[in-house]
Amino acid sequence: MGPTDIAGIVSSTAGPEGGVWVIAETMELPTRYAKIVVTDDTGRYLIPDLPKAKYKVWVRGYGLVDSSRVEAEPGQQLRLNATLAPTPAAAAKYYPGMYWYAMLKIPAADQFPGTGDNGNHVPSFMKNQGNWIDLIKNTCQSCHALGSENIRSPHVKELGEFKNSTEMWMRRIQSGQAMTRMATGIARVGPDLGLSLFADWTDRIAEGQLPATKPQRPTGLERNVVVTLWDWASPTHYMHDAISTDKRNPRVNANGYIYGSPEESTDLVPVLDPVNNKTWNIEHPFMPGTPSVKDDPLGTSVFWGDEPIWDGHTSNHNLIIDDANRVWFAARVRSADNPDWCKAGGDHPSAKVAPLKESVRHLSLYDPATKKFELIPTCFTTQHLYFGHDRDNTLWTSAGGAGFPAVGWLNTRKYLETHDAKTSQGWAPLIVDVPGWGKRGEYVEIGQPVDLTKQKRVVAGWYGVQASPVDDTIWGQSMDSGFSNLDQPGYLVHFIPGSDPANTALAELFQPPPGTWGPRGLDIDGKGVAWTALSSGQLASFDRSKCKEPLTGAKAVTGEQCYEGWTVYRFPGPQFEGVDNRGSANHAYYVWVDRFNTFGLGEDVPLAMTNGGEAITALVGGKMLEFHVPYPASFFTKNVDGRIDDPNGGWKGRGLWTTSGTRAVFHAETGKSEQPRVYKLQLRPDPLAH
């Protein structure tokens, strides 16, 4: 160990404790700071490179309860006494959330299609069990850590007295400013049935029922991770995403600031200086008339009463850094109604092909050099955004919901030259080449039946979007019915722009193979293979080069083609009772491919943000590795990127960056004092490297 390290041995009455976490946290720096490591087989640990401060150090691990917090400073050797869990219930308190929410009872497969309120109370539009699970994961779990202690053992006395837990859950989901979205979700699973199943789940837990399976302690490479945490933003705000670099070149913005997207909660963009451990906010502007979530319906909250804690106009959802360190946002900058040039009869070239009446989120640009924003109203709606690999630095966007009828982009080279949002943007419909002409021709419009002699325009709006690094095509990912509220499956979409995308682009649709469903998130590896996470509980790749049959005909419209292009890998963790065990209850919000070995597992390693498992899960050589973040409990992240600060610095010169992504950070173990956090994950060669 060196003078900036804390090291020692962890043991309990049972002997040395391997594969447990040692956490050091301080409040003496400009923002709260913590670092976490894992013990080796003999219980040894080493926490490297700690800033000078006094730390509280303690042990957390499966089979344990938290040890006493001991004060220490860098340069000190510290023997820590781990505390064995006195009961199975005490041990289970520290299990990742999915072990708890896997106890939720799912309607049996033979209950689908549903027969509605006059039958089994499963809505008739729920065609199969997968639709129900997709909704629970991609509408509920994607915003909240379902298995966290506050949700599985609800504290609701401030909301009043209730006759039963079903009534309690009905009132509970009306809390806060997200009440409309939660009410919509529970209505889609069937309000009577859905609420009764959630009530049964929390009742059984209150009576002492525990998860049927137990998590395993980290082993092998999983023990080499070093996690650094910083507070940013505030307890009333939440983050959706963070960015550290240009994802096409991880050496951009080396040692630079980290920026966050606070989505609906605020217009204040948090910034972290990880070198000096400082945070601050920059205020994102918007045009007059831009609505705020503060005006949304509000139900009394256990935590915040009747205070509307969110006041976000900009709905700042996602962000990206370009090759000149500029930050681009998917943000709302005006009201939804589009100008006439976007609509039918408008003079924009894209409007002549696919007119758009409104857009609910747009684009903006922040230049750290000038500290100024530029607002970029778009006719198309934005959700995620990624740069292409072309000379125009085209910024490709997704719209979020599957119901959006166009793919939008911004020519950033042209925009930076002209600052003209109108002439720099474009959008295109999704046209499937049913006859196999190989170029755009006459097509059947949305809502009209398929004609095998014509191409077909489809609605498959993207949630994920990514440009291929091997050609000039773009990949999109469209959500399944549980998120989209549409009677159609989720797809991967291969978009072939051509020379004039509004008039030349074609699209190919690909459904996941039978028995799987619910793609969410998207990235492309260095070979052009697409990766996504499935709500059926798997990580999946799709290699279009494996397709054996022509991608034409009626199946081209449904996406029921090229199943041979898919490879599926089960996520770790338990499965819901009575559900196909080829999947897992684990849920991943998004996927990211480490094309440049920024983490240390190799090039082109796919990683999934498995917030159900409270981990970032990597696929290496066909094996799933889980890199858990045990503190604060209910680690929940949505996206990640990797940055190389020093290409000659070994493991210390690189790492992954992410932020907490739950909408309710106050559900974490520290309650109302908890703030969103930035996480940096690094992988050293062994658990004692420094």
N, C-alpha and C positions, 0 to 999 in steps of 0.2 A: 504494500500500500504506500501511497504518497501523502504529502501534506494536505492535499485537498480531498482525501478519501476518508470514509468511515468504513471499518471492516471488523469482522469478528466471526463468531460462531453462534448459531441458533440451536438450542437443545431444549427438550422438555423432560418430564419424568420418564418418558419412553426412550430417551436417547437423542442423538442428533436428528434434526428435522430437515430433510432434503425436500426441495421443490416447494418451499413456502416463500412468501414475499416479505421483504424487509422494506419498510417505508420510512423515509426521512422527510419531514415537512417543517417549513419555517414561515413565520410572518414578519421577519425582520428585513426582507428585501422590499423594493418598491411595490411588488405584488406578491401574493401568496405563491410559494414555490415548493415543489415536492419532487422527490426522485424515488423510483421503485426498482428493486432488483430481486432476483430469485436465488435461493441458496442452492449449493451443489449437493452431491450425494451425501457428504459428511456434515452438512449443515453450515458450511462456510459461506460467507457473503462478502461482497465488496461494493460499496456505493461510490462511484468515481466522480471526480470533478465537481465537487460541491462548492458553490460560492461561500465566502466567509460569512458565517452567521451561526446562531445557536439553533439546533434542530430538535424536534421531538421525533424519536425513532421507536418503531414498534413492529410487531410481527403479525401477519395475517396469513391464513392458509386453510385449505380444506382439511377438515378434521380438527381444527383449532377454533378457539375464540380469540379475539384480539388480545394481545399481551398488554401489559402496562406500558405507557409511553415514557421513554427514558430520554433525558436531555443529553445531547452530545454536540461536539464540534468537529469540523474536519481535522484530520490528523489523529483521531482517537480510535483506539481499538475498543470494541464494545461487545461483551458477551451478553446475548439476549436470551431470556427465558420464555419459551413458547408455552402457551396454556392449552392443554388438551380440552376439547369440547366435553363438558360434563354429561351432555345428553345428545341424542341424534337431532333433536329439534334445535339445540344451540348450534350444532355444526351446520345444519341446513340453512341457517340464517345467511350464510355467506355463499350459498350456491348461486351460480348465474341464473338470471331470471327465467330462462327457458325451462329449467328443471321444475320450476313452479308452474308456469303457465301451460306446460305440457299436461298438467292435471285437469285442465279445462276439458269438459266432455264435449265431443263433436258429434252432431247428429250422424247416425249410422248411414253408410252408403246406400242402403235400401230405402232411405227416407227421401231420396231425390229421384226425379224432380219433385219439388215441394208441391203440396196440395193446398197451401194458403191457410187463411184464418178459419175456414170451415173444415179443415182437415188436420194435418200434422203441424200447422203453424210455420212450416218452412215456406218462404215465398215461392210462388210458382215459377218465377224467373230464375230461381236457383236450380240449375239443371243437374248438378252433381256435387258431390262432397267437396271437390276441389274448389268450386266457386265459393263455398262457405269459408273454407280455410284461407283462400286468397283474400277475402275481405277482412278476416280477423288479422291477418298478417300485414297486408298492404294498406289498410285503412286505419286499423287500431295500433298495432305494434310499430308501424312505421313512424308514428308521432310520439308514442309513449312506451316506456319500458314496462310492458305488461306484467312481468313477473317481479317487479321491484316490491320492496316490503310495503310501501305506502299503498300500492294498488292491490296487492294480494291480501293485506290486512288493513283495510281502510279505516282511517281515523276521520269520522264524519259527525261527531257530536255537535259541531257548530251548525250543522244543517238541520238539526231537529231530531225528533223521535220518529221511528218508522215501525209499521206493523211487522214488516219482514224485510229480508235482504233484497228481494226483488223491487220493492218500493224504494229502498235505499239506493239501489243502482239507478233507478229511473231518475231520482233527484240528483244523484252524483254526476251523471253525465251532462247535466244542465249547468254545471259550474263553469265560471270563467267565460272568456270571449270566444272560445272554440266550441261553444255549446251547439251551434247550428250544425257544424260538421259532425260532431259526435252523435247528435240526434239522427242525422241522415244515415250514418253508419249503422246504428242499432236498428233503424227501420229496415235496412236492407237485409239484415240477417233474420228479420222477423222480430219485432219488439218484444212480444210476449215470450217467445222461445229464447231469444238472445239474452234478455235480462234475466230470465230464470236460470239459464246456464251459468251466467256470470255469478249470480247469487248463490247457486249451488256450489260453485268453485270456492268462493270466499267463505261460505259456511263450513265446508269440509276442512278448510285450512284452519279456521277458528276453532274447530273441534279437535284439532291436533293431527290431521292427516299430513303426511310428509311426502315429498317426491319419491317415486318408486325407484329411481336410479340416482347414483351419486357421481359427481364430477371427479375426474382424475387430476392429480397434481401435475404441473408442467414437467416434461421430461426432455432429454436431449437438447436440441436447438432451442426449444421453448424456454429453457432456463438461461439462455444467453442474452435475453432482452433487457434493455435498460430503458425505462420510461421516465421522461421528465414532464412535469406539469406546471402550468402557470394559470392563474386566474386572469380573466379579462371580462369586459362588459359589466353587467350588474346582475343582482339576484332576480330582478323582474324581467330580464331579457333572456332570450334564447338564441342559439346559433343554428343555422342550417348547414353552412359549409365554411371552410377556410382554405386559403391558398398560400403557397410559399414560393412558387416558381413557375416558369413556363413548362408545361408538361411535355413539350417536344424537346426541351433541352434543360435538364435538371441543374445545370450550372448557372443558369440565370438567377439573379437576385441572391447570390451566395452571401450567407450570414445576414441577409436583409430582413425586413419586416414581414410579419405574417398578418394577413388581412382576413376579416370575417364577414359573413353574410347573416344578418339578424332576421331575415325574412319578415314576418308580420309584426314582430315585437317592437321595433324602433327604427328610426332613420339614422341612428348613430352607428357608424361602421367602426368596430373595434380594431385596434392595431396593437401588435406585440413586437417589442424589440427584444428578441431572445438573448442577445449578447449582454445587454445591460439590465435585463429583467424588468422592463418598464412597459406599461400599457397606457393607452389613451384612446380617444374616440375622434373620428372626423364625421361631420354631419353631411349626409347625402341630401342634396337639394331635390326639389320637385316643382312642377308647374302648378299654378293656381288651379283649383278645382279637382286636384288629385284626392281621392277618398282616403280615409284612414280607418284602420281596423278598430279604432277607439269608438267608432259609431256603430259597431256591430252589437247585436243583442248580448246581454251580459247576465249571467247567473251568479248568485253569491258563492264565493269561494271559501273553502275551509281555511286557506292560507292567507288570502288577501281581502276577504270580505266583499264589499261592493266596489272596490277600487279597480278601475280599468287599467291594468298594469301595462297593456300593450297600446302603443300609439304610433304604429308604423304606416306611413303613406306609401313607401317605396317598395314594400313587399320584396325585399332584396334577397333573392333565392339562391343564386349561384354566382361564382366569380372566377376569373382566370387572369393570369399574368402573361403579357406578350414578351417578345424578345428584347424590348427596350424598357422593361420593368413597369410598363403602364398596366393599370388594373381595369379590367372590363367587367361590368356587372349585368346580370339579368335583373333589372329593377323597373318598377312602375314609375313613370315620370309624368304621366298625365292621366286624365280620365279615359274610360274605355272606348268611347266613340271615335272611330277613325275619321280622318279628313276625307273629303270627297275623292281625292286622287287615288285612295286605296280601294274605293268601293266600285260597284258596277257602274260603268260609264266613265270611270276615272282614266287619267291619261298615263298612269304608270304602266310600263310594259307587263308587269306581273298581274296588275289588276285587270288587264284585258283577258287574261287566261283564268285567273282564280281570284275574283274580287273578295275583299274581306271587310266586313262591317265594323268589327271592333277588335281591339287587342288589349288584354288585361295586364300585361307586363311587357316591358320594352328593353332598351339597352342604355348603358351609361358608361362613361370613361373617366377615370381618375388618374391624373399624372402626378406622381409623388414629387417630381422635380419642380413643378409649379404650384403644387397643392391646390389644383383647380379641377372641378368636375365639368364634364360636358354631357348634356342630356340628349339622347338619341331616340326620338319617338319612332317606333316601328309599326307597320301595318299588321305584322304578324306577332303573335304572342310568344314570349320566351320563358324558359324554365331552366334548362342547362345550356351551357355554351362551351364550345371547344374550337380551337383553331385548326384549320386545314394545313396542308403541307405545300401549298401553291404559292406562287410569287405575290399574289394579292393578299396573303395572310387572311384568307376568308374566315370569318367567324361564323361557324354553323351553330344553329340553335335548335332546341326542342321546344315544344309548346306545353308539355306536361301531360295533359289529358289526351286520351285516345280519340276524342271527338273532334279535335282540331283538324281542319281539312288541308293544311299546307305546311310545307317545310320552309323556314326562313333563314336568311343569311345576310351578312354585312361584309362588303368588300372594304376591309379596314385600310388597305393602302389608299384606295380612292377617298375614303372618308377623311383620313389624316391629311390628304392633299387639299381637299375641297371643303371639309366640314359640312357637307351637304348630305343630310340623312336620307333625303328622298332618292337621289340618284345613286347612292351607295348601297342601297338595300334591294333585296329581291326575295321572291318566294315562288314556290312551285307546287302544283298538285301532285298527288301520288297516283301514277298511272301504271297499271299492270299490263304487261304485254301478252295478253291471252293468246293471240294467233301466232306469236313468235316472229314478228316482223323485224325485230332488232332495232327499230327506231320508232319515234312517236308518229302515230297515225290517228285515224278516227277512233274515238273512244265513247263508251257509254258512261253517262254521268252518274253521280252518287244517287242512290235510291232507285235506279233503273235495273232491271234484271240483266244478268250476264248474257252477252251475245258472243258466242265462240268465234264469230267472224270479225269482232272488233275488240279493241283494247277496253279496259275498264278502270274508271276512276274509283278509288276506294278511300275510306276514312280510316286511318290508322295513325293518328297523331302520336308523336314521339314523346317519351319520357327521357330515355337516354339517347345520346347522340355522340358520334365519334367519327373522325375522318380516318380512313385507312392509310397507314404509312407506306403501303406497297403499290397503290395506284391512286387514281383521282376519284374514287367512289367514297360514298359516305354511308355509314351504318346508323340506323335508328332502332329504338326499342319501344314498342307500343304496349301499354299496360293491359292486363286481363280485366275481367268484369268486376272483380272485387274492388278495384281502385277506380276504374273508368265509369262504372255504372252503365255500361253499354253491353248489349247482348252480343258480344263477340270475344274471341280469345285474345291472348297476348301474342305478339309476334316479334321476331327480329325482322327488320326491313333493310334491304340492300338498295340504296339509292344511287343511280347511275346518272350524274348530272348532264353529261353532254356539254356542248359548246355554249348553249343558251338554255339553262335549266328550266326556266318557266315554260319553254316550248319544246325542249328536247329530252327532259329527264324521264327515266323509267324507274319503276320500283319492283322489287321482288319480295314476297312475303314468305316467312318460314315460321311455322308453329313448332313448339317443342314436341318431342315424341310422345306418343300415347302413354298415359300414366304419369306424366309430368305436366306442369302448368305454371303460369304466373311469372314470366320473365320480368326482372326489375334491375335496372342499371346496365351499363354497357361499356366495354373497352375492347380495343383491338391490339393484338400482340404484334411483334415485329414480322411475323409471317403472314399477317392479314387474317388471322383466325379471330372470330368474335367470341367474347366471353360475357356471360350474364349470370345472375343469380335467379333461381326459381323458387317461388313460394311453396312448391311441393317439397322443398327441403334439400335442394341440391345446388351445387355450382355446375355450370354447363358451358361447354365450348361448341361453336358451330364453325365448321370448315366447309365453305362453299365449294372448294375444289373437289370434294368427295361426292358431289351430286352426280348420280348416274343417268337420270332421265332428263329430257328437256323440261325446262321450267315454264311450261305453257299449259293452256287448257283451263278447265274449271278449277282444278286444284291450285292453280297459280293465284286465284282470287281468295281462296280459303287459307292458303299457306300450308295445306296438308301435303307437303312434298319434301323431298330430300331429308327424310328422317335419318338417313345414313350419314349425314353431315354432323350429327350431334354426338357428343360424348358427355356423359353425366356422372358426377361425383357426389356421393351423399355427404351432406354436412354432418359433423360430429354432433352428438347429443341425442336425447330421447325423442321418441315419436309420440304423438297423441295416441291415446288408447283407441284401438279399433280402426286405425288409419294405416295405410300401406307403409310397411317398415322400410321400403326402399328409399323413403324420404325421412326427413327429420323435422321436429317442431322448430328447430332453429330458423331464424329469419335473418336475411341479409338485405340491407337497404340498397347497396350499390356494389359495384366491383371496379377494381383498378388493376391494370397490368403494369408491373414494374419492369418496363422494357430496358432500363439502363442500370439495373442492379443497385438501386439507391439504398436498399435495405440490407443487402448482403446475402440473399438466398440464391442469386443468379439472375441472369437476364430473362425477361419474358415470364416471370413468375406472377400468376394471377392471385390477387388478394380480394377477399370479400369482407365487407363491413358487417360481420355477424353480430348485430346488437342483441339478438336473443341469447347468444353465448357470452356476451360482454367481452368480445375479443375481436381482433383482426385475424382472419383465418387465411392461411396461405396454402396453395397446392404445390408441393415440391415432389417430383418423381412419383406422382400418383398418390402421395400421402398428404393428409390434411394436418397442418400444424396450427395450433391455436396460441396466439400471443395475447394473453389476458391482461386487462388492466383492472386490478382488484379494488382500487380506491380512486375516488369515492365509489361505493357500490352502485351498481346499475350503469356501468360504462356503456355509453350509447353514442355511436358515431354513424355518420351517413356517407362520408367520402374521405379520401385520403390522397395525398400526393407525396412524392419523394424528391428530396433536394440534395445535391452534392455541394457542400460548402468548401471542401478542400479535397481535390481528387488524389492528393498524396498523403492524406491524413488518416488512411485506414478507416476503421469503423467509426472513429470519432469525427471524421469529415463528411459523414453522410447520415441520412435518416429519413423516416417517414414523419409527416405532419398531418394532424387532424384536430378537430374540435368536438366537444360534446354537442350532440344534435337533438336531444330530447326537447320537446316543447315545454316541459315542466321540470326545469332543473331543480326546483324546490322539492321534487319527489325523491331526490338523492338523500343519502343518509344524513347529511348535515342540515337538511331542511331549508328554511327560509334564508339562511346565511350562505347557502351554496350559490356560486356563480358559474357561468360557463367557463370551461377550461380549454386551454390549448394543450395538446399532447404531442410529444416527440418520442418516437420509438426508434431505438438503435439496436443493432445486433452485434455483440462482440464475439470474439472467437471462443470464449469460454466464460463461465460464470464469475471468474475472478480477474478478468482482464481489466487493466486500468491505464 
